[in-house]
Amino acid sequence: MSDPNLLDAEALALYLEAEIPGFHGLQAIEKFGAGQSNPTYFMKAQSGRYVLRAKPPGHLLKSAHQVDREYRVMRALAGSAVPVPKVLHLSGEESPIGRMFYVMEFVEGRIFWDPALPEIASNAERAAIYDAMNATLAALHDIDVEPVGLGDFGRPGSYFERQLARWTTQYRASETETITEMNTLIGWLERNMPADDGAHALVHGDYRLDNMIFAPDEPKVVAVLDWELSTLGHPFADIAYQCMQWRLPHASGFRGLGGIDRAALGLPSEEAYVVAYCRRRGLTGIPGWTFCLAFSFFRLAAICQGVYRRALDGNASNPQKARTYGEAVTLLSQLAVALIDEAA
């Protein structure tokens, strides 16, 4: 059985030379091993280095894997306070690889896969890396969406309510077994939905350390990646999602910061990180923090369930790794229920 993620290099080369000015001499295509949603490839050509990101092959859930939205938001943010790779081309669904994809420039730099930053020698630099990540998130949420052409990138208002409905539907569509904690979590979120406060910003949706590239020689963010889940929504969802991941066990596949002595490594506490974000945005605090965190656990669990279902169906970007995501759904929902009980 052939790998559905393999690309026809010859057909793709002819297409890219016709569509991207200056592109020529495709020499190699290599699929990145990381990531579970949209398969991503490194391309080396005589004209330079590029990255191709495509929809997965096979049947897809409605509204999932919209690479055209990724392309659009990165094109809109070019030249803004939020660094993004330069996008070069967006294909249609009838492309040489049989599905929609886009091409962007390859950005040189460092990606930190472990949030404890073991490869960094000093506490001061670790702190600076986290502060740069914090500043970039605040800058993202301060983007004026109308001038950059993203005023219609999502519906204003009721973000958490709409997202809960969307991801509950996605979860049910990919559900493979009954998980008591997930049902408990969904019910709690429905009963504790906060009133809409009108906060409205461009949100990334998957904002975390390994979704950005840092400069090779300084603690500076040079590119924010993986915009698949971006939309117009509530900025507190992004900051809570990041802090939620820090609560995940470091020993798990998520490589969170749970169980890590952050102070000993120079890493900020959750409270300090939130305070710095609020200071940058002129906020006095974040109300409903438990709800925001619980929602983040739920949404990530729903995403993991979709990855697991695709693995069972044979459509996952990384099938062997994807199967472990089924276990992650239980872990995430258990952590969320524990958080809710602790805050009660």
Protein Blocks (a to p, Z undefined) as FASTA:
>chain_A
ZZfkbccfklmmmmmmmmmghiahiabdcddfehjkbgcdddddfkbccddddddedjdd
ehiailklmmmmmmmmgoiabdcdddfbdcdfklfkopacddddddeddddfblnlmmbm
bfklmmmmmmmmmmmmmmmmmpcfklnopamnpceejklmmmmmmmmmmmmmmocbdcfk
lmmmmmmmmmmoccdehiacddehlacfklcccdfkbccdfbdehjllgccddfklmmmm
mmmmmmpcfklmnopaehiafklnopacfklmmmmmmmmnopabdehklmmmmmmmmmmm
mmmmmmmmmmmnopafblmlmmmmmmmmmmmmmmmmmmmmmmZZ
